[in-house]
């Protein structure tokens, strides 16, 4: 089943992408949630016209995303967490904590745009990916430290 995404869907695609999904996923989740429309001839023409008109705006969005990535730079964040004697974390380190740490450094990033490269489970250094734009992804290094 081909659908046109109306919004970014993590792990699937970006706005205005034509993607092929399983029929159940499309009918039961994407279409009712308003995240996609069927990719028929008419909708494809509408999306093509919208993309053509928004092309100049897209360059500004990309440059804004690149500016945010440059602002993050090579900053290393410290995320405090409760840990046991062996160094293992109680609970979890979440993308919300990472977003708050970035906000404290003066960079406002939505938490849904963050994803861990490997799930933090012990005290140490990790990396996360910030998906700012379809062409702009930035790695953020962070250290999990004991509270």
Beta strands, then each sheet from edge to edge (+ up, - down):
strand 1: 2-5
strand 2: 18-20
strand 3: 36-38
strand 4: 76-81
strand 5: 114-116
strand 6: 124-133
strand 7: 136-146
sheet 1: 2+ 1- 3+
sheet 2: 4+ 7+ 6- 5+
end
